[in-house]
Every structure is written in structure tokens, then in C-alpha cells.
Amino acid sequence: MEIKKELCDYPVKALKGIGDKISIHLEAKGIKTIEDLIWCLPIRYEDRRTIKDIRDLKEGEGALIMAEVTEGVRRSFSTYYKKKSYSSRVTDSTGSIILKWFHGNWTYLQNTCKKGNLLLISGKVTRFGRDMQIVHPDLYVLEDKKEAEDLASVIPIYPEIKGIKQGTLRNLIKQVLKDYGSLIEGIIPPEIEHHYNLIPFKHAISMLHLPSYESNDSNIPAFIEKPYKERLILEEYLLFQIAMFLKKAIIKKEKGIAFSLNGNLYNSYKKSLGFDLTHAQIRVMEEIIKDMASSAPMNRLLQGDVGCGKTICAVLASCIAIDNGYQVAFMAPTEILAEQHYLSIHSAFENMGISTVFLRGNMGRERDRLLKGIEEGKIQVIVGTHALIQEDVLFNRLGLVIIDEQHRFGVIQRKLLKEKAISREKTGGNMDGSKVLNTKIENHIIPHTLVMTATPIPRTLSMVVYGDLDVSIIDEMPTGRQTIETKVLNEKDKDQAYKIIEDEIKKGRQAYIVYPLVEESDKMDLLNAKEMALYLSHSIFPSCNVGLLHGRMRPEEKEETMGLFKKGMIDILVCTTVIEVGIDCPNASIIVIEHAERFGLSQLHQMRGRVGRGIYPSKCILISSSKRTDLATKRLKIMEQTTDGFIIAEEDMKIRGPGDIMGARQSGIPDFRVGNIVRDSVIMTKARAMAKEAMNLLSEQALARIKNIAERRWRANIDLSEVA
């Protein structure tokens, strides 16, 4: 299907009068096409409809005056500030004012500020000594006073672009609207705009760049910016959400693996748990089972708060795949996190005779042995990081991909792991590792994918990052889980924390004490786990067994330490953030986090989730420096007020922004031109609902056009290559 030319098909150089110099400055600001220039929206507006007398000007206010040049421009040099400046004086019938520049084109200023010229001048009024002045004013040479009345209007002020004046930018955009106005078209056809009673896209663009403002109301943002800017925000949110629905449609068309639920492994593991699943876990497992029984590949997000039991659901899903003769790949973003998952699940699998390995980058000959076992099908569960998508990793029959904290991976990385699933037809050989003969590659089959996140994602952000996934939420804690009392203490009061730990241990409970560093650092004056473990065991808790756990320990050392802690042979576990996930010790009833101001809200919430996992009332004590910032104080206050992970996630996003809360630069958050997903969450929700309905209203041609535009805009965040 032929796609008509869009504004994004024309480079900015296509505009009359744009040479290499201006185009370089525009491209440095990300403005490469005519479409980009259209979307370069004003950041504010200046009301230049009322011309003021000089005597009525006030310091700090914007002003529009009409005055005659009485002193031509002159140059001067300040020895105090060590820089040159240009100045001129203009006068009207009520007084005079100085115009000043600290940089500018001397020839232009001489011609413009020629004695006797009548100027229309706008800018902010400041004071220097006794004199009122306007620094770097906007100037327009008038033929007569009547011309000033014709020019009086509301003027858009654009983001500053180095090397391009505001007037030049305004003229460029006016030229675009004039020469390319016929191509300005939103993604929604006019009939659908009418269906939703929306401001026409073209009119919204025009009003933002060339405001037609006849009202005497001085509240320009309310009149111009709110309705028309919100229309453009809806436009790009709707574009993205329709793209997400298109991406979802790809998955529904892909060839997957229909699993049956009649295997012994699934039932055995479920019975071995020793407790009943929560209603939320049962509901989620029904959704997962239904997906895995379908010939279309599952593409599901499993979201829930800390300690809600997501890992159990992941293991049950793994059992289904293994029962059907397929392998499971479990990928986490960091080696520490991957190792935590490996340690928490492999014991369950090993007890059932299922081979589970942790694949790392630097393993020497051991890695070669594991790779061979994976390719031959001898190894059924493979846990790892990016190491799983390296070229030398070949799966035998990959049927289920589990990705933890997906938002920390790039789209390409996730896709590469899924594409490693190549079905192999065997004339001989089994998953038990016996010899495979006459192996040949069949057609590509996509594995089922289960994405997990222990980081509660605000609903708006979830719609953006996980818009192409079906969502399951575990919104219920296991029976008997306790609420956690959280308290913030200053460093000088940490003896209170030690007393609470001592009291808990006397009751037969256990404790965590978390430090930000493994060992002493010359660069940061922070307590570290190694030294504090020795100090605490000898000076504070001499009668207690104090253990040490950190990320630099060997896997077998970590597993041994965690095993001793779970068995109750360690009373106090001194550790780093390695305990953020994966450790489940129901007897631990208190966690103390030192230098709590150094951690983000989500990380503090994850660590707090290590306690309250049993039947005992639990406590979280955050020890912080009294010199903490206001922002750190705000974060800690939120931790005291709520244990709801979703409320914490919303607050965290308000404080840090969506990019930071999602972690890495490969967060999957698209670069929206106008919208801010924190500020404009209501519009995002509206766009999601509209997109769902619009999918049934839009023609194939309209959807093809949307696909084309979305791919150009967000190629790094979405992959619509298989949409027809």
C-alpha cells in the first residue's frame, strides 16, 4: 500500500531561505524535518496588544512600547564585568529608556537603532542604577504609528535555539504553515474527530503558532494553551496507544506453542508448597494457563507488590512448559538479581529432578559445558542476564521466556531472546539428554513470554511501557502477612534501633541490617557492611550470631549464608542491597537500613518487603543523616506513611520522573514531544480508551498511515515491522 508524503518526509532545508547554518542549528535541537518544526511549540506567549507609555513601565514586567531613537547605538566595555556591551536610548512623549545588548550584530544594531527611527520594542524591564532598561529587546522598525497598531498581537515565544533569533524562528514557522498547511493532518480522520467532539488537529496547530486572540481576558494560557495544547497531547498519546494495539495484534498472529495442563511436575510442585494459593494467585494462574494453552504466544505482564507471590506463579508456569517437553529461560537485568532468582528457584526444581543452571558471562570451561547441555536439552531451566542472548547460546526447545523487571531491558534485547526459540524436529533423542539425531530446524515458533515486575509501576506509566502486554495483577498478600511499621531515625538515635533488634531476637525473631557499601571507600563517607559486621558482632550484639552477605561473595557462599539465615542459625544478617529480592525468611521481623537517604523510594520499598513475610508483626527502621536534603526527607516521610507499593510508585514518579523510576536509559519510555506522562496522566487514560475504540473505526489505510508515522517517531521503542 502506497503511503502518501507526510511532513516528516520533508527536511527543514526544503524551506525557502534556510541555508546550511540555520539547518545545522535546528538539527542540533532535534528539528530535522518540517514536521519537527511544526511540533516546536511555543513555551509561552507575550501579550503585545497594549502599547504602554515609558513612564508607566515597572521593573520586572514585560512591556511593549513605541519610541523614537534619540541616541544611536554605541559600544562600551566594562572593566568590572570584563565584557563589551551595546546601548541605545529611545524616547516617547512621557520619558526615555535604555536598550542594551551584551552580544549582537553591530551592523544590524546600527541600522535598526539609527537616530530618528521609530521602533516597536518589547522585552522585560530591568533597572541598572538610576536607569530603566530593556536587555536584548525585540525590535521592529515602523513606518508610522498606525503600523504599530496593526502589529499589536499575542506573540508566541519559542524554546531558545542557539544561533536563531525568536523573530527568525517565528517567520520560519509562519512560512511552514503557509507553504505546507495542506499537508498538516492528524492521525484521526475528520469524521472520527467529529465522533469524539475533538478540536480539529490542524486548527489546534494553527492556534498555538498563530494565536487569534480577540478576548480582553489577560489569561492567555487558559485561552490558548490549555485546549489546543491538550489536543496535541492527546494526538501523540493516541498515536502511541494505537501503535501499541497494532503491536499486540502482531503477537496474536504469531505461531506459538499450545501447551496441555496434564503434567505431573505442575501438580507435584503445587502440592509441595504446603499452603494454598491466594485468590489473586489462582486468578492469575488461570489467565496464564489459558494463554499457554493457546497456539498464539502468551505475552503477559505479571505485576504485584513486594511479597505477593509472583515467583510461585512463574515457577508454576515453568512447570507447565517443562511438563510439555520445553525449556525455560529466566532473564534478569543484573547479575545480582539473576543470581537471587536462581538461588530462590533452583532448590525447588532440583528437588523435582529438573536441571537448573545460572549462566554468567565469565565462567571459563564450565560455560562451554553448560552451553552444550542447553543445546542438547539436558538443561531445562536457564537463569541469566544478557548472557542468555549471546550468539553462542543455543536452546534445544525454548518454550517459555520469563523476564524480570522488563523495563530495564531494551526492545532489541527482549526480541533477541524470544527469537532464540527455534523448534527442532528430532528423529531421535529426548529432553532427558539422550542423543539427538538428524536435527533440522523447523519454522520459527515464538515462545510464551511472562514479564514480571516487583517494582509497582504507576498505571499511566504501565500503559506506556507495557501497552502491548496483557496484564495480570496480584493484588492480595498471602494469608497471615503482617503490616510493617516504618520509622525514620536520625544517626544519633540508632541505639533505639539496636534495642528493638535485641528485643526481637529475644522473642526468637531475626533481623536484617543494610548498608550501602560492601567495604570502605575513599570517595564516600558511608558505613560499609564488612566493617560493621565485625563491629556489631563484637561490640553491640556479642551474644548473637551475625552473618554477612554482599554482592562480591561467590554464589556458593551466598547460598550457604542465606541457607543458614533461613534455618535460624544466623540472628542478624548484615548485608548490602543484594537482599532487595529473592530472600524469603518468614521469621525475620525487623530490617534496619543505614544511610536510608541514599536510596530511592522503590528500592527502600523492595528492601522493606524482606520482612513482614510471616505471622509476626514487623518493623522497618530507616536511619538517616540529619543533613539530608528536603527531597530525601520527603521520600522518607512517604515511607513512614504507606506500605502500598502503587502509592509509593506514583509518588516516586512525581519526585524523580518516569525515566528515573524505570531505571536504565533503555526504559521503553517513548520521547513525547508535548505530553508529560506525570502531568498528563488523565489524557493518557483517555487516549487508551479512545485507541481501543478507534481500532474498530479506522480504515486499513488509516491504520497503515499510523503504523508508518509511529515507526518513524518511536523506532527504538516499538517494533511494528510485521504489521501488514
Secondary structure, DSSP 8 states (H G I E B T S, - for coil): ------GGGSBGGGSTT--HHHHHHHHHTT--BHHHHHT---SEEEEESS-B-GGG--TTSEEEEEEEEEEEEEEEEETTTTEEEEEEEEEETTEEEEEEESS--HHHHHHHT-TT-EEEEEEEEEEETTEEEEES-EEEEESSHHHHHHH-EEEEE---BTTB-HHHHHHHHHHHHHHSGGG---SS-HHHHHHTT---HHHHHHHHHS-------S-HIIIIIHHHHHHHHHHHHHHHHHHHHHHHHHHHHS------S--HHHHHHHHHTSS---HHHHHHHHHHHHHHTSSS--EEEEEE-TTS-HHHHHHHHHHHHHHTT-EEEEE-SSHHHHHHHHHHHHHHHHHTT--EEEE-S--THHHHHHHHHHHHT---EEEESGGGGSTT---SSEEEEEEESGGGS-HHHHHHHHHT-EEEE-SB--TTS---BS-EEEEE---EEEEEESS---HHHHHHHTTTSEEEEE----TT---EEEEEEEGGGHHHHHHHHHHHHHTT-EEEEE-SBSS--SS----BHHHHHHHIIIII-TTS-EEEE-TTS-HHHHHHHHHHHHTT--SEEEE-GGGGSS---TTEEEEEETTGGGS-HHHHHHHHTTSS-SSS-EEEEEEE-TT--HHHHHHHHHHHH---HHHHHHHHHHHH-HHHHT-STT------SS--TTTTHHHHHHHHHHHHHHHHHS-HHHHHHHHHHHHHHHTTT---TT--
